[in-house]
């Protein structure tokens, strides 16, 4: 009897792990397909992988694009046949207990060199969709001081404008 209970528990744990791996594989396919759609300038395929209220946070401090704004901004690049090309070289995916939300981080090979992407996906009608994505340029710690000098003047000006709006 103990062997049957142990086997049943082992089977249930294995199925849970297998189900998570399957969901992670689905999420990987969505993210890889999303990046590929941008590289191939396939506007419809790219935006079909995002939720209707999806958000894209770009590398510029003022790039907080709601879906419709991001579509309008991106359309000319896609129409010219040259959007952007990001390839994941490392990715971590995490799932909530209900399997309806996932979050991830990834290192990307891009035209800007190494970048980091992170975001949230949610299941919409049984399909994983990107609800929120953040793109960051990865800066080696040894170069932060140089970068601060490069962006200091513009950042100070932007900070002053933002503080005045509060």
Secondary structure, DSSP 8 states (H G I E B T S, - for coil): -HHHHHHHHHHHHHHHHHHHHHHHHHHHHHHHHHHHHHHTT-HHHHHHTEEEEEEEE-SSTT-EEEHHHHHHHHHHHHHTT-----EEEEEEEEE-TTSSEEEEEEEEEETTEEEEEEEEEEEETTEEEEEEEEEEE---GGGHHHHHHHHHHHHHHHHHHHHHH-
